[in-house]
């Protein structure tokens, strides 16, 4: 059997998330259906993570096993002929049989984009959250710096999160401006359900002056009665990339 890694880009607007669902169109379902048509056999796709409904991906890694002896370009070009317009395969690689897209992931990079224009954008509105109020970026960065390192992020997970532990490591979180857009880049070892969106929602409240930057430290300390900010909407979030150990990099 061969282990094939796909790098997928998708617009999450019309998807109910990555994972197969009984009552919703999922990215996994659409790609698995195209793979079955291409290979003539059912295939189970394993991704690096599970993006929620409305969340996008620039480079989602996902692998599957197959005994078919097709050239790698067939997994890219052949699948792209079968996939709908809102998902595409950008690359296909053959990996060692020890590779696993989820369990082998070392770090992930998510980007959340905020559009600060006063008038809504029909184009950018699919990929950004419009925030009309002025934001104090200096105090937001001050608050963001408190999140770097290994912490208990229990205050920043959605109800129904099935993670066994809420301790995660954030390697970096930075703010950068691109015209009217504000990008919040979060890099870390892993994330709880809705964690990035809840972090962003809290940062925005801090930027608006509705709460102090020191609330971040108190939330990490699980101060009784203190809650994270409102969860930022999904359409501003995008999975940018996933890192793997160097032992696998030579195959990519």
MOLIN-V619064 format. One line per field, one symbol per residue. ss: DSSP state (h for helix, s for strand, l for the rest). A space follows every 50 residues. Layout:
ss=???
This chain:
ss=lssssssssslhhhllllllllllllhhhhhhhhhhhhhllllllsslll lllllssssssssssslllllhhhhhhhhhhhllllssssssssslllll llllsssssssssssllllllllhhhllssllllllhhhhhhhhhlllss sslhhhllllllllllssssssssssssllssssssssllllllhhhhhh hhhhhhhlllllllhhhhhhlllllllllllllhhhsssssssslhhhhl ll
